[in-house]
Amino acid sequence: VLADEVNRATPKTQSALLEAMEERQVTVEGITHNVPRPFMVMATQNPVEYEGTFPLPEAQLDRFMFFIEVEYPDRNEERRIARETTGAATREITPQVSGAQIMKYQELVERVPVPDHIYDLAVDIVRATRPASGDAAEFCKKLVSWGAGPRAVQYLIRGAKARAVLHGSYLVRQEDLEAVAHPVLRHRIITNFQAQAEGTSSTVIVDQLLDQFRDASA
C-alpha cells in the first residue's frame, strides 16, 4: 500500500491502517480479512505544508520501520527528472521481483547471525532514549519527552541484518546497526520544548547517542 501524503488523511482513516500494519488483517463490519503476503505500507508526508493535515499519532508512527528524509535531488538527478517527465514517450514500468521472491529474501535476512554485543548495543541505545529510565543518557533526560519502545530494538536488528546482506556480509557488524539508526529512531524520539527552542532535532539526538556508544566501545 502506498499512501501519498498520509498526513492529509483524517485520524479515523489513519487509525484504520494500524490493524493492517500490526496484525496483517483488516476488519470490515465485524468480518476479518487477512491481507495477502508479502504486505507492506509505504507513505509520504508533506514536510512543508500543514494546513489541512493531521499529524500521525506516535502509535502509528511506531508501526513504520523507517522514517526516511528525502532531500532535493542533486543537479544530475534533477536534470534526469526533467528529461524523463517532459518528453512525449514514457518508459513502461515492468515488475522486477515477485512477491514470492521478496518473501524468500526476507527469510534469508532473518537467518543472518547477530553477535551478542550487537544485540546489547541495540538494547542499550534504545533504552538510553527513554528520559524516565535509569539507563537514559543525560542529554535525553533534558531534551526528550518520549523515547523509543521495544519495536525499535527489533527494527534496529532487522535493518542491520538487511544492510549486512546487501553489503555481502555473513553477519551483522556495528557499522550496519549505526547505518540504520537514524531512519529507525528519528520518528520514535519525541523532543520536548527545550529541545525545540534550542533547535535540537531527534536526528541530532541520534547522532549524540551513536557518538556516546561509539566512544564507550572504543
N, C-alpha and C positions, 0 to 999 in steps of 0.2 A: 504494500500500500504506500503510495506516495501522496502525502498531504502537503499541498503547496500553501505556504503562509498559514500554517496550522493555528497561529495565534489570532487569526480572524474568525475562527470557529467559536461558537458560543460555549460556555462552560459545560452545558449539557452534552453537546456534541463531543467536546474534548473528553469528557468522562466516559463516553461510550468506547473510546479507544483503550481504556485501562484494562477492561476484561480481556479484550482481544490480545493485547500486548503481554499480559501476565499469564493468563490461563489458556491462551491459544484457542479460544472459543468465543462465540457471541450468543447472546440470549435475546430472542425476539418473541414477545408475547408469551413468555414462560417456557418457550421451547429453545433448547440449547443446540447449537450447531458448531461442530468442530471446524476450524479453518484448515485449509489444505497445507501440507508441508512441502517445502520449507515456507515459512511465513516470516516476514519482517516488515517493519514500519520505518519509512524514511520521511522526514518532514523538514520544511524550510520555515524560517521566520524572517520577517522584515525587521532589521535591527534599527531602522531609522524612523519609520512612521508608526505612531502609537494610537492615533485616532481610529476608533472602531475596532480595536484589538482587545483581546482578553489574555492576560498573562497566564501561561501554563502553571498549574499548581505543582508544588515540589514533588508530590506523589507521582504525577505523570512524568515530570522531567526525569525522575529516577528510573523510569522504565526504559529510557533511551540509553543504550550502551555508551555512545559517543555524542559529544556536542562539538561539532567542527565549525570553526570560524572560517568563513570563506572571504578572502580579501579580493580586492580588484585584480583582474588579470594583468600580467606584465605586458609589455608592448607587443611582443611577438604573438602572444595568446590573443590579445585584443584585435590585432590585425587579422588573425586566422578567423576569429568570430565574425568579423565584418565580411570577409571573403565568402565564408560558408553560409551566411544567413541573408545575403543581399543578392545572390545570383538567382538565375531562373531555375536551375536544376537543384534538387535537394537529394542528399545521399539517403539511400534506403537503409533503414535500420534492420539488422538481422540478429537473431539470438546468437550469443557467444558461448553460453553454458546452459545446461538443462538443470531443472530442479533436482533431479536425482544426483547429478554431479556435485551440486552445491552441498547436498547432504553428505556425500562421501568426503568432501573437503572438510566439512565440519567435524565429522568423525575422526579424520586424520588429525586435525588440530587438537581435539580433546585428548589424543594419545601422546602428545608431546610431553616428555617428562619435565617436571619443575623441581629444582633443588629446594631443600627445606629453607635455606636462608632467603630465597626469593619469596616464598610464602610468608615468612616472618616480616620481610621488608614491606610487602603489600599490606599486611595487617597493621604494622606499626605506622605507616604513612596515613592510612585511613583513620586510625584511632587518634592520631595527632591532630586531625581536623576538627575534632569534637570539643568545643570550648568547655563543656561541663565535665569532661573526662579527666581523670588523673593523668592520662597519657598525652594530654593536649600540649601542643607547642605553645610557648609563651605568647608569640605573636598571634596565634589563633584565639587564645583566650581574650585578647584585646580587640581583635578585628573581625571575628566570625561570630555570627549569631546562631548558625546551624551548620553542622558538619555532615560528612558523608556517612552513609549507612553500610550494612554488610554487603549489599549488592555491589558496592564499589569495589570491594575486595575481589569478588567473583569476576567482575569485568576487567579489573587490572590484570588478573591472571590469564583470563581468556584472550584479552587483547595482546598480552605479551606472547602468549603461545602462537597466535596467528602471525604476529610480526616475525617470530623466530622461524616459522615455516617459510614465510615469504623471503627471508634472507638466507635460506638454505641451512639453518642451524638445526642440530638434532636435539637441543634442549634450550630452555629459557635462560637468558642472562639478564643481568641488572639493566643493561642498556635497552633491552626490549621493554622492560617494565617502565623505565623512565620515558621511553618514546611515546607510550600511550597514556601517561599520567595526566597530561593536560586535557585531552578530549574526554577522559573518563571522569575527572574530578571537577572540572571548572563549573559544571552546572549543578554539582552536588554540594558545593560550598557556598553558603549564603552569607554574604558580608553584612556587617552592621553599619549603623550611621557613621561611626567614627571612620571606618574604612572608606566609605563613600566620600566623606568630607576630605579625607587625605588623598583621594584618587587611587586607592589601593583596590585593585580588582581581584577576583578569585584566581585569575591567571598568575598574578604576581605572587599570591599566597602559595600556589602550587610550586612556583619557582623557588620560593624560600624553603618549602618543605623538602624539595629534591636536594637543594644545597645542603640542608641540615643533615639529611640521612647519608648523603654522599660523603660529607666530611666525617661522619661517625663511622663509616665503613672503611675509610682510607687508612 
